[in-house]
């Protein structure tokens, strides 16, 4: 049909802009037209038919106003500063680059917006008041400044109906998932499952090959290997990724290692909408408690807890060199635990080249703020600590310490659950986007992050204590490193072995204090205190200083003649004290 001006004269030539929107990208896929309504082609056909009946309109091809897969219900297509094409058109109108009298062709008003009627009509009025003619093709309605005001009352009804339809659709979708969640304890609610599982006859079945890769990935993470490095390891081995990508990435590894489906849990979620810059943004939030044993468990508690402890520390930036490069050799096994007994600052690893020996030096003294100027010989102390580490038995005090840690762990979990419930109550009562909710929610989130880190740390300590009666794992790790050195193995293998030992050190040692007289105190997770100095460790049962294991086999020490002479003095004094004590007995 041909529209006329209010005076009855033929319409003047004008430019027409075509706005097409589909909430789902698959509606535009012609290959799926048998399954999904081909909304894109329908809108194009209606537009072309209208243009054929109104030859005074010329279709603009400069602006492609297609919002495909963009929601009108959330307002994503009209949000200022967003990527919506209708928002871009509105900006062009406001800037005066779209001439008054131009036509905007839409299938119906709900293509422009399905938001609450006030916001939806504001979009329409903004265009009309700027001189744009909005044409709704489905009902042949033309909105312009000169039209009868009653027409805009009809638009309110149309926009209200569109919004209510979206609300009903969202409500029904939530109800459907609520019903599915209710039966989740009895059977799988979806054919979708983690990549290491598959569905066979309505049941989840483990893919053994992929589970081995899962365990390898968790093992690397538990050993302190970063996710980017894990991805490189997998790519170098030729392990094909399980998704659509061509290679593994750190983000892919993180999604896998963070997935509690590895221990069989399924956490139901629901979508909630919060307003951000004028757009209702969907956010997945947990619903209720996780459902245990929904999926087949593929990793045990020990590996999961060790890996989570490392992952949480990395996420909160508390892991050593979190997010940074580690180089090709782990030079300092004690970087996170070694501290100065005088000022409490970290001990720095210093190596001045082949004519000197590496030392630990107080970072405060180096900056001129501490008096502890002792240079702790690094390699000799490392050798002594590793020699002690493969022999020490924590089982004596472990049960009592584990019970204390269990109690602390329960208290931390209870506090976390309380904060979680408090935050959910605030969101439920006033909404997450309310200005009154933002401050308390931010405080709750910060405290939850701290508690998550503490829970992961306590869990790892409890597991380490409960399994600390034997030293097989520690002994095997150190023996493996020694063999790699003897065989002059590739640097990458030595790197992985030292990385594993560094993680064992972090799991075993709570504090490592470096005194200004050269002594080193180590506080272990069972509450014990152990003493070291210059490549020797104190054996309380024998009441004597023992050299590192390699020294007894002719391995020697990494020290200058002057340093060895100094050691001989205090060793002689220690032997004299021991002999005098035994003579008195």
Secondary structure, DSSP 8 states (H G I E B T S, - for coil): ---B-TTS-B---EEEEEEEEES-GGGG-GGGTTTS--HHHHHHHHHHHHHHH-TTEEE--SS-EEEET--TTTTTTT-TTSS-HHHHHHHHHHTT-S-TT-EEEESSGGGT--S-HHHHHHHHHHHHHTT-EEEETTTTEEE-TTS-THHHHHHHHHHHHHHHHHHHHHHHHHHHHHHHHHTTTTS-S-S---TTEEEETTEEEE-HHHHHHHHHHHHHHHTT--HHHHHHHHHHHT---SSSSSS--HHHHHHHHT-GGGGT-B--EEEEEEEETTEEEEEEEE-SS-BTTSS---S-HHHHHHHHHHHHHHHTT-STTTTS--TTS---TTTTTEEETTT--BEEEE---TTS--EEEEHHHHTTS------EEHHHHHHHHHHHHTT---HHHHHHHHHHHHHHHHHHHHHHHHHHHHHHHHHHHH-TTSHHHHHHHHHHHHHHHHHHHHHHHHHHHHHHHHTTT--HHHHHHHHHHHHHHHTT--HHHHHHHHHHHHHHHHHHEEEEEE-TTS-EEEEETTS-EEEEETTEEEETTTTEEEE-GGGGGT---S--HHHHHHHHHHHHHHHHHHHHHHHH-
